[in-house]
Amino acid sequence: MFKVKLTLEKNKYNDYIKSIEPEIEETFGRSKVYIENDSKNIYIIIKAPDTSSLRASVSSITRVLSVVKKIMEVNVW
């Protein structure tokens, strides 16, 4: 089992994570994704049985975060 833990500053990325949380907390192919947090950080934890599925899940999550960041930066609401 392989594991990656992405650490994001809570005060900076909390709104981003809230907007995509339902999509992130599901199974990505053979990988499992969890979100945890403490007072300062948000952690996205990805566990996968092999490096290929781990890489695919990390790519998918970072792509989703990138899109959400761009949308929120437009700030046309």
C-alpha positions, 0 to 999 in steps of 0.5 A: 500500500502506498500513501501520499499526504497533501498538506494545505494551509487551512486559512488559505484553502478551506473554501476550495476544499469545502467546494470539492469535498463531496467529489474528493471523498470517494474512491478514485479507481483503486485508490481511497481518499480521505480529508482530515484537518487540524487547527492550521492545516487540511490534509488530503490523504491518498492510499493506493495499492500501486504507484500507477493508481496513486499517481493517477489519483494525485493528478486527478485531485490536483487538477480539480483543485487547480480548476476550483482555484481558477474559478474562485479567483475570477470572483464574479459572483 
